[in-house]
Amino acid sequence: MHDTPRPHDLLWGMRPEQLPADAPAWAVAVLAAGQPVVVRRAVVAPGQVAVGLRGATRDQRLAALMPIAAISHRLTPEQLLDRRASEDLPVFRVLAGLRPLLDALGHAWGVTGSAGFQLATGLSAAHPDSDLDLLLRAERPLPRREARPLLQLLEGRACRVDLQLETPLGGVALGEWAGGAARVLVKTAEGPRLVSNPWAAERAA
């Protein structure tokens, strides 16, 4: 496993007292119940990791910092693929159908978002209209001629499928990279950047 927590990893071990003093009650309750937090992109001090908390509703989201020393357990998006869903929902049926197709591509990939959170915790986070959020580790360049058929593979499913390419520079939406725009938006720890090639940091602006 990659030693440093990466965006979309789920971490356990953060305690309520590690939240800011003005943290909402729902966030305190989430940590008191032993729920995980998700790694987000941000520049932080050594020994810290930027995380996000999720509550029961979409508006219950909180950015926070977690001491790396507090991490007791970690699950990556890739590790969630072997988990069995606790509910029969479109996102999980689509995930099961896509798995052999995506496995055949030769890239490491995994599930994030509400479906990933539910697979990790068993808590009901997804719903019948949920999107399926996926991550593909594109550490080597993914030519657009390969990105376009990959995008077509995800279309026409029982739920919307959003796949993010994790490049060395940051996260790029597959749909945007496959679309052929001269520059694409990359989510980095320093914030969003427009680049012509997500695998060539020197071209970033």
Secondary structure, 3 states (H helix, E strand, C coil): CCCCCCCCCEEECCCHHHCCCCCCHHHHHHHHCCCCEEECCCCCCCCEEEEEEECCCCCCEEEEEEEHHHCCEEECCHHHHHCCCCCCCHHHHHHHHHHHHHHCCCCCEEECHHHHHHHHHCCCCCCCCCCEEEEEECCCCCCHHHHHHHHHHHCCCCCCEEEEEECCCCEEEHHHHHCCCCCEEEEECCEEEEECCCCCHHHCC
